[in-house]
Amino acid sequence: MERPVTEDDLTFDHVPETDQSFENALAKARDGDRLAVEDAIELLTTGTGSEGIDRRRKEQVLEAADRRRAEDVGEEVTFVANLNNNVTTACNVGCLFCNFKDAAHTFENDADVETQGFTKTPAESREIVADAVERGIYEVTSVSGLHPAFALDDEHLEILRDHPDPKAVNFKPPERYATDPGTYAEQLEAMSVDGVHVHSMTPEEAYHARRGTDWSYEEVYRRLKEAGLDTVPGTAAEILVDEVREVICPGKIGTEGWLEAMEAAADVGLGLTATIMYGHVENEAHRAMHLQRVRELQERVDGAITEFVPLSFVHQNTPLFEHDVVSSGPSDDEDELLIAVSRLFLDNVDHIQSSWVKYGDQQGLKMLSCGADDFMGTILSEEITKRAGGEYGEFRSFADYVDLISSVGRTPVERSTDYERRRVIDPEDAPFGPELGPKADGTPLLAEAERTAPADD
C-alpha cells in the first residue's frame, strides 16, 4: 500500500523567494503604489531574507494596511443580517481540508450505515428561510455538498438520467436516496422568500450543475439567476494555484475553471464575492499569486466583486490533519498579515472581511485594525466551520455587534449584501435588530431564551 503524503513530502515549484527587499515593498505599500507578487511575498513573510516573522516589521505592515483602510472606507464596520441554509452534506469529491461532507453513499436507501449528515428538501429550505425572513434577515447564504442526485433543473435531470455512464458524471437518481434534494433551481426558488437576497452557487456547484452537458457557465448561471439567484459566493477558491489544489482538493474544479465560472456569473449580471482559504500546505508565494488572480479577475468583471473574505484554515477534524499532511492551521501573525496584505494588494476591492467564525471575537476585532472593515453576518446557523473543529459559535446578535464594534471605537453599520443599502446604528438606540430585510422592523433576531439555549452537539 502506498504511503500517504505527509507534511515533509510537500515540494512546490512556487516558493517564497524574491529579489525585492522588504523595505522597498513597504515603501510602495505606504505610497499607495500597486504592489507586485514579489512585494506581497515580502510583506507576508516580513522579509524573505530571514526565518520567521519579524514582529516590528509585521506591525509596520499592519499600520500601513490600517491607514489604507481608513482612507478607502473610513471608520465604519459593516455586517449583514443573514442565515446560512446549507442544503446537504452529501458529497463524494473528497477534499482533504473539509470535514463538512458526509459520504454520499451513506444517504442511499439501502446504505448499511446510518448517515451523520443531512439533506433538506426544497420545502424544508423554504420553511427555514421563511422563518428567518420573518425575524428580519436580509440574506440567505447557501453552500452545499455535491450530492450525486443534484441537477441544475428538470432538463438537466433528464439528461443525467439518460447518460450512458452515470458514474463518470457523478450521478445517481434521486429515488436512490432517502431524501430527494430537488434540483438547484427548485432549491433557489424555495429560498427566494419575500424578496430576500439569495447568495449561493459557488463555481464548484456550478460545475456540478453542468456535468454531463456542453452547457457554458453563462447558460448555467443564467438559469440560476432566473430561478432566484442574486449573487455568487466566491468560495471553492481555496488557493488559486493548481499545484496546491492537486494536494488539497485533486477532484475539485481547477484554477482556470473557477475563474471562468466567476466571469460567467458576472457576465449575466450576478454580483460576486471572493475568498482565500489559507494556512494549510501552501506558502506565501501561493498566497500572493492568489491575490493577484483575484485582482486581475476584478478588472475583467468590472468591479463585480464586492468583498474579499480570507478564511483561516481550521485544521482539527480534517483529513489533512488526520493524515499528518499538516500539523496546524495558520498562526495569529499569519492571519493578521494576510488581512493586511489583502487590503494593500487588492486596490480594486473595497471591502475586506474579518470572520469571527474563524478568528473568534478578540482576534476578529484585531483584524479590524489590520485592514478589515466588514465583520460578517448574524449567521443564525453555521455548520461548515463547526464540523471542522471551529469553536466560535453559530450566531451573532445585533447587540453583540454593536457592543463589539463600539468597543474598538468604530461605527457599527448594518448593510445589504451588495453594500448599497446601509444603516448606521447608534449605540444608544437599543434594542437592536435589523431594518434592511424585507420584513425587518428593528426587532432583535432572537429572543433572549433562544440566544442562551445550548446548541445541539
C-alpha positions as CSV (number, residue, x, y, z in Angstrom):
1,M,0.0,0.0,0.0
2,E,1.4,3.4,-1.0
3,R,2.4,5.6,1.9
4,P,0.2,8.7,2.2
5,V,1.8,12.1,1.6
6,T,2.9,13.9,4.8
7,E,4.0,17.4,5.6
8,D,7.6,16.6,5.0
9,D,6.9,15.3,1.5
10,L,5.5,18.5,0.1
11,T,7.5,20.3,-2.6
12,F,6.3,23.1,-4.8
13,D,7.6,24.9,-7.9
14,H,6.5,28.2,-6.4
15,V,8.4,29.2,-3.3
16,P,8.7,32.5,-1.4
17,E,11.9,33.8,-2.8
18,T,12.3,37.3,-4.4
19,D,14.9,39.9,-5.5
20,Q,12.7,42.6,-3.8
21,S,13.5,43.9,-0.4
22,F,11.0,44.3,2.5
23,E,11.8,48.0,2.8
24,N,11.0,48.7,-0.9
25,A,7.8,46.7,-0.7
26,L,6.7,48.5,2.4
27,A,7.5,51.9,0.9
28,K,5.4,51.0,-2.1
29,A,2.5,50.0,0.2
30,R,2.8,53.2,2.2
31,D,2.9,55.3,-1.0
32,G,-0.2,53.6,-2.5
33,D,1.7,52.2,-5.4
34,R,0.3,49.0,-7.0
35,L,2.0,46.0,-5.5
36,A,3.5,43.1,-7.4
37,V,3.5,39.5,-6.3
38,E,7.1,39.9,-5.1
39,D,6.1,42.8,-2.9
40,A,3.2,40.8,-1.4
41,I,5.6,37.9,-0.6
42,E,8.0,40.3,1.2
43,L,5.1,41.7,3.2
44,L,3.6,38.4,4.0
45,T,6.9,37.0,5.2
46,T,8.2,40.3,6.7
47,G,11.2,39.8,4.6
48,T,12.4,36.7,2.7
49,G,15.9,37.1,3.9
50,S,15.4,35.6,7.4
51,E,13.4,32.9,9.0
52,G,10.2,33.6,10.9
53,I,8.1,36.7,11.2
54,D,9.8,39.9,12.4
55,R,7.3,41.5,14.9
56,R,8.5,45.0,14.3
57,R,8.1,44.7,10.6
58,K,4.8,43.0,11.0
59,E,3.5,46.0,12.9
60,Q,4.7,48.3,10.1
61,V,2.6,46.2,7.6
62,L,-0.4,46.3,9.8
63,E,-0.1,50.1,10.3
64,A,0.1,50.6,6.6
65,A,-3.0,48.5,5.9
66,D,-5.0,50.1,8.7
67,R,-4.1,53.5,7.3
68,R,-5.2,52.4,3.8
69,R,-8.5,51.0,5.2
70,A,-9.2,54.4,6.8
71,E,-8.5,56.2,3.5
72,D,-10.6,53.7,1.5
73,V,-13.7,53.1,3.6
74,G,-13.4,55.2,6.8
75,E,-14.3,54.1,10.3
76,E,-17.5,52.1,9.6
77,V,-17.6,48.4,10.3
78,T,-20.4,46.7,8.4
79,F,-22.3,43.4,8.9
80,V,-25.4,41.8,7.4
81,A,-28.5,40.1,8.9
82,N,-28.2,36.7,7.3
83,L,-28.9,33.0,7.5
84,N,-26.8,30.1,6.4
85,N,-29.0,27.4,4.9
86,N,-26.7,24.6,3.7
87,V,-28.9,22.1,1.8
88,T,-26.9,18.9,2.1
89,T,-23.7,17.4,3.5
90,A,-23.8,14.6,0.9
91,C,-20.6,14.7,-1.2
92,N,-18.0,12.4,-2.6
93,V,-15.4,14.8,-4.0
94,G,-13.0,14.1,-1.1
95,C,-11.4,17.5,-0.4
96,L,-8.8,16.9,2.2
97,F,-9.4,20.2,4.0
98,C,-13.1,19.5,4.6
99,N,-15.0,17.9,7.4
100,F,-18.4,19.3,6.4
101,K,-19.2,16.5,4.0
102,D,-20.6,13.0,4.6
103,A,-20.0,10.2,2.2
104,A,-22.8,10.4,-0.4
105,H,-23.4,6.6,-0.4
106,T,-24.5,6.7,3.3
107,F,-27.6,8.7,2.3
108,E,-28.9,5.9,0.0
109,N,-31.9,3.9,0.9
110,D,-30.0,0.7,1.1
111,A,-27.0,2.1,3.0
112,D,-25.6,-0.3,5.6
113,V,-24.6,2.6,7.9
114,E,-26.7,5.5,9.1
115,T,-25.5,8.9,7.8
116,Q,-24.5,11.5,10.3
117,G,-25.4,14.3,7.9
118,F,-28.5,15.9,6.4
119,T,-30.3,16.7,3.2
120,K,-33.1,19.2,3.1
121,T,-36.0,19.1,0.6
122,P,-36.9,22.4,-1.1
123,A,-40.0,22.6,1.1
124,E,-37.8,22.4,4.2
125,S,-35.5,25.0,2.9
126,R,-38.4,27.3,2.3
127,E,-39.7,26.9,5.8
128,I,-36.3,27.6,7.3
129,V,-35.8,30.7,5.2
130,A,-39.4,32.0,5.6
131,D,-38.9,31.8,9.4
132,A,-35.7,33.8,9.2
133,V,-37.2,36.4,6.9
134,E,-40.0,36.9,9.4
135,R,-37.2,37.5,12.0
136,G,-35.7,40.2,9.8
137,I,-32.8,38.8,7.8
138,Y,-31.7,40.3,4.6
139,E,-29.7,37.5,3.0
140,V,-29.7,33.7,2.9
141,T,-26.4,32.1,2.1
142,S,-26.4,28.5,0.8
143,V,-23.3,26.4,0.1
144,S,-23.8,22.6,0.0
145,G,-22.1,19.3,-0.7
146,L,-22.1,18.0,-4.2
147,H,-24.9,15.5,-3.8
148,P,-24.9,13.0,-6.8
149,A,-28.7,13.5,-7.3
150,F,-28.4,17.3,-7.5
151,A,-29.1,18.5,-11.1
152,L,-29.5,22.1,-12.3
153,D,-33.1,21.8,-13.3
154,D,-35.6,19.3,-14.7
155,E,-34.0,19.4,-18.2
156,H,-30.6,18.7,-16.7
157,L,-32.0,15.9,-14.6
158,E,-33.4,14.1,-17.7
159,I,-30.0,14.5,-19.4
160,L,-28.2,12.9,-16.5
161,R,-30.8,10.1,-16.3
162,D,-30.1,9.3,-20.0
163,H,-26.3,9.5,-19.7
164,P,-24.6,6.3,-20.8
165,D,-22.2,6.3,-17.9
166,P,-23.7,7.9,-14.8
167,K,-20.7,7.2,-12.7
168,A,-18.5,9.2,-15.0
169,V,-20.6,12.3,-14.3
170,N,-21.1,11.6,-10.5
171,F,-24.9,11.0,-10.9
172,K,-27.3,8.7,-9.1
173,P,-31.1,9.3,-9.5
174,P,-32.9,11.0,-6.6
175,E,-35.0,7.9,-5.9
176,R,-31.9,6.1,-4.7
177,Y,-31.7,8.4,-1.7
178,A,-33.8,8.6,1.5
179,T,-34.3,12.4,0.8
180,D,-34.6,14.0,-2.6
181,P,-32.7,17.3,-2.6
182,G,-34.7,18.5,-5.6
183,T,-32.8,20.5,-8.2
184,Y,-30.7,23.5,-7.7
185,A,-33.4,25.6,-9.4
186,E,-36.0,24.2,-7.1
187,Q,-33.9,25.0,-4.0
188,L,-33.2,28.6,-5.2
189,E,-36.9,29.1,-5.9
190,A,-37.8,27.8,-2.5
191,M,-35.3,30.1,-0.7
192,S,-36.5,33.2,-2.7
193,V,-38.9,34.2,0.0
194,D,-40.4,37.7,0.1
195,G,-37.5,39.3,-1.8
196,V,-34.8,38.0,0.5
197,H,-31.3,38.2,-1.2
198,V,-30.1,34.7,-2.2
199,H,-26.3,34.3,-2.1
200,S,-25.4,30.8,-3.5
201,M,-24.0,28.6,-6.2
202,T,-20.2,28.7,-5.9
203,P,-18.1,27.9,-9.0
204,E,-17.8,24.3,-7.8
205,E,-21.6,24.0,-7.5
206,A,-22.0,25.5,-11.0
207,Y,-19.5,22.9,-12.3
208,H,-21.6,20.2,-10.7
209,A,-24.8,21.8,-12.2
210,R,-23.5,21.4,-15.8
211,R,-21.9,18.0,-15.7
212,G,-22.8,15.7,-18.5
213,T,-23.7,18.6,-20.8
214,D,-22.0,21.0,-23.1
215,W,-23.6,24.0,-21.4
216,S,-21.5,27.0,-20.8
217,Y,-21.2,28.6,-17.3
218,E,-23.1,31.5,-18.7
219,E,-26.0,29.3,-19.5
220,V,-25.9,27.7,-16.1
221,Y,-25.8,31.0,-14.2
222,R,-28.5,32.5,-16.5
223,R,-30.8,29.7,-15.5
224,L,-29.9,30.0,-11.8
225,K,-30.5,33.7,-11.9
226,E,-34.0,33.1,-13.4
227,A,-34.6,30.7,-10.5
228,G,-33.9,33.4,-7.9
229,L,-30.1,33.6,-7.5
230,D,-28.8,37.1,-6.7
231,T,-25.1,36.9,-6.0
232,V,-22.4,34.2,-6.1
233,P,-20.1,33.4,-3.2
234,G,-16.5,33.0,-4.4
235,T,-15.8,30.1,-2.2
236,A,-14.3,26.9,-3.5
237,A,-11.3,29.1,-4.4
238,E,-9.1,27.8,-1.6
239,I,-5.7,28.7,-3.2
240,L,-5.9,29.6,-6.9
241,V,-2.6,27.8,-7.8
242,D,-3.1,24.3,-9.2
243,E,0.0,22.7,-7.6
244,V,-1.7,23.4,-4.3
245,R,-5.1,22.3,-5.4
246,E,-3.6,19.0,-6.6
247,V,-2.7,18.3,-3.0
248,I,-5.7,19.5,-1.0
249,C,-8.6,19.0,-3.5
250,P,-7.5,17.0,-6.5
251,G,-11.1,16.2,-7.5
252,K,-12.2,19.8,-7.4
253,I,-12.6,22.5,-10.1
254,G,-9.2,23.9,-11.2
255,T,-8.0,27.4,-11.1
256,E,-9.0,28.3,-14.6
257,G,-12.4,26.7,-14.2
258,W,-13.0,28.7,-11.1
259,L,-12.1,31.9,-12.8
260,E,-14.1,31.1,-15.9
261,A,-17.2,30.4,-13.8
262,M,-16.8,33.6,-11.8
263,E,-16.5,35.7,-15.1
264,A,-19.6,34.0,-16.5
265,A,-21.6,34.8,-13.4
266,A,-20.6,38.4,-13.7
267,D,-21.4,38.4,-17.4
268,V,-25.1,37.5,-16.7
269,G,-25.4,40.3,-14.1
270,L,-24.7,38.5,-10.8
271,G,-22.7,40.1,-8.1
272,L,-19.7,38.3,-6.7
273,T,-17.5,37.8,-3.6
274,A,-14.1,36.3,-3.5
275,T,-12.2,34.2,-0.9
276,I,-8.9,32.6,0.0
277,M,-8.6,29.6,2.3
278,Y,-5.0,29.7,3.6
279,G,-2.8,28.2,6.3
280,H,-2.6,24.5,5.2
281,V,0.0,23.3,2.7
282,E,0.5,26.5,0.7
283,N,3.3,29.1,1.2
284,E,3.4,32.8,1.0
285,A,4.2,32.8,-2.8
286,H,0.9,30.9,-3.4
287,R,-1.0,33.4,-1.2
288,A,0.4,36.3,-3.2
289,M,-0.3,34.6,-6.5
290,H,-3.9,34.0,-5.4
291,L,-4.3,37.7,-4.5
292,Q,-3.0,38.6,-8.0
293,R,-5.6,36.4,-9.7
294,V,-8.4,37.9,-7.7
295,R,-7.2,41.4,-8.6
296,E,-7.0,40.6,-12.2
297,L,-10.4,38.9,-12.1
298,Q,-11.9,42.1,-10.6
299,E,-10.6,44.1,-13.5
300,R,-12.1,41.6,-16.0
301,V,-15.5,41.6,-14.3
302,D,-15.6,45.4,-14.0
303,G,-15.7,45.6,-10.2
304,A,-18.4,42.9,-9.6
305,I,-16.5,41.6,-6.6
306,T,-17.9,43.4,-3.5
307,E,-15.7,41.9,-0.8
308,F,-12.7,39.7,-0.2
309,V,-13.0,37.1,2.5
310,P,-9.8,35.5,4.0
311,L,-10.7,32.1,5.5
312,S,-8.2,30.9,8.1
313,F,-7.9,27.1,7.8
314,V,-9.4,25.3,10.8
315,H,-7.3,22.1,10.9
316,Q,-9.0,20.0,13.6
317,N,-11.1,17.1,12.4
318,T,-9.9,17.5,8.8
319,P,-8.3,14.7,6.7
320,L,-5.2,17.0,6.1
321,F,-4.6,16.9,9.9
322,E,-5.6,13.3,10.5
323,H,-3.3,12.1,7.7
324,D,-0.3,14.2,9.0
325,V,-0.2,16.4,5.9
326,V,-0.5,19.4,8.2
327,S,0.2,19.8,11.9
328,S,-1.8,23.1,12.5
329,G,-3.5,26.0,10.9
330,P,-2.0,29.5,10.5
331,S,-0.7,31.5,13.4
332,D,-2.2,34.7,14.6
333,D,0.7,36.6,12.9
334,E,-0.1,34.9,9.6
335,D,-3.8,35.8,10.0
336,E,-3.0,39.4,10.6
337,L,-0.6,39.7,7.7
338,L,-3.0,38.0,5.3
339,I,-5.7,40.5,6.1
340,A,-3.3,43.4,5.9
341,V,-1.7,42.4,2.6
342,S,-5.1,41.7,1.1
343,R,-6.0,45.3,1.9
344,L,-2.8,46.7,0.4
345,F,-2.7,44.4,-2.6
346,L,-6.4,44.4,-3.7
347,D,-6.6,48.0,-4.6
348,N,-9.7,47.4,-6.6
349,V,-11.8,45.6,-4.0
350,D,-13.3,47.9,-1.4
351,H,-14.2,45.6,1.5
352,I,-12.1,43.0,3.4
353,Q,-13.9,40.8,5.8
354,S,-12.9,39.6,9.3
355,S,-14.5,36.3,10.1
356,W,-15.5,35.9,13.8
357,V,-16.4,32.3,13.0
358,K,-12.7,31.6,12.1
359,Y,-10.9,34.0,14.4
360,G,-13.2,34.4,17.4
361,D,-14.2,37.8,18.9
362,Q,-10.9,39.1,20.2
363,Q,-8.8,38.2,17.2
364,G,-11.7,39.1,14.9
365,L,-11.7,42.6,16.4
366,K,-7.9,42.8,16.0
367,M,-8.4,42.2,12.2
368,L,-10.4,45.5,12.1
369,S,-7.1,47.3,12.8
370,C,-5.2,45.2,10.3
371,G,-7.2,46.4,7.2
372,A,-10.6,44.7,7.5
373,D,-13.8,46.7,7.6
374,D,-16.5,44.0,7.4
375,F,-17.4,41.7,10.3
376,M,-19.6,39.0,8.5
377,G,-23.2,38.5,9.5
378,T,-25.6,37.1,12.1
379,I,-25.3,33.6,10.5
380,L,-28.2,32.0,12.6
381,S,-26.8,28.6,11.5
382,E,-23.2,27.7,10.6
383,E,-22.2,24.1,10.1
384,I,-19.1,24.0,8.0
385,T,-16.5,25.5,10.3
386,K,-18.2,23.9,13.3
387,R,-17.7,20.5,11.8
388,A,-14.1,21.1,11.1
389,G,-13.5,21.9,14.8
390,G,-14.2,25.6,14.9
391,E,-15.0,26.9,18.4
392,Y,-16.6,30.3,17.9
393,G,-20.3,29.7,17.7
394,E,-23.1,29.9,15.3
395,F,-24.9,33.2,15.9
396,R,-24.0,36.8,16.4
397,S,-26.8,39.2,17.6
398,F,-27.1,42.9,16.6
399,A,-26.5,43.8,20.2
400,D,-23.3,41.8,20.2
401,Y,-22.2,43.5,17.0
402,V,-22.9,47.0,18.4
403,D,-21.0,46.2,21.6
404,L,-18.0,44.7,19.9
405,I,-17.6,47.3,17.2
406,S,-18.2,50.2,19.5
407,S,-15.6,48.8,21.9
408,V,-12.8,49.4,19.4
409,G,-14.0,52.9,18.6
410,R,-15.6,52.1,15.2
411,T,-19.1,52.7,13.9
412,P,-21.5,49.7,13.5
413,V,-23.4,49.7,10.2
414,E,-26.0,47.2,9.0
415,R,-25.5,46.6,5.3
416,S,-27.1,44.8,2.4
417,T,-25.2,42.0,0.6
418,D,-24.0,44.4,-2.2
419,Y,-23.2,47.2,0.3
420,E,-25.6,49.6,-1.5
421,R,-28.0,49.8,1.4
422,R,-26.6,50.8,4.8
423,R,-27.9,51.8,8.2
424,V,-25.6,53.4,10.8
425,I,-26.5,52.2,14.2
426,D,-26.4,54.5,17.2
427,P,-25.2,52.5,20.3
428,E,-27.8,54.5,22.4
429,D,-30.8,53.2,20.3
430,A,-31.2,49.8,22.0
431,P,-32.8,47.3,21.5
432,F,-31.0,46.5,18.3
433,G,-32.4,44.5,15.3
434,P,-32.3,44.5,11.5
435,E,-34.1,47.1,9.5
436,L,-33.0,46.4,5.9
437,G,-34.6,43.0,5.4
438,P,-37.9,42.7,3.6
439,K,-39.8,42.1,6.8
440,A,-37.3,43.8,9.3
441,D,-38.7,46.3,11.8
442,G,-35.8,46.6,14.2
443,T,-36.9,43.7,16.4
444,P,-34.0,41.6,17.7
445,L,-33.5,38.5,15.6
446,L,-33.7,36.0,18.5
447,A,-35.4,36.2,21.9
448,E,-33.1,36.0,24.9
449,A,-34.2,32.5,25.7
450,E,-33.3,31.3,22.2
451,R,-29.9,33.0,22.3
452,T,-28.9,31.3,25.6
453,A,-30.2,27.8,24.8
454,P,-27.3,25.3,24.4
455,A,-26.6,24.2,20.8
456,D,-27.1,20.6,19.9
457,D,-23.9,18.6,19.7
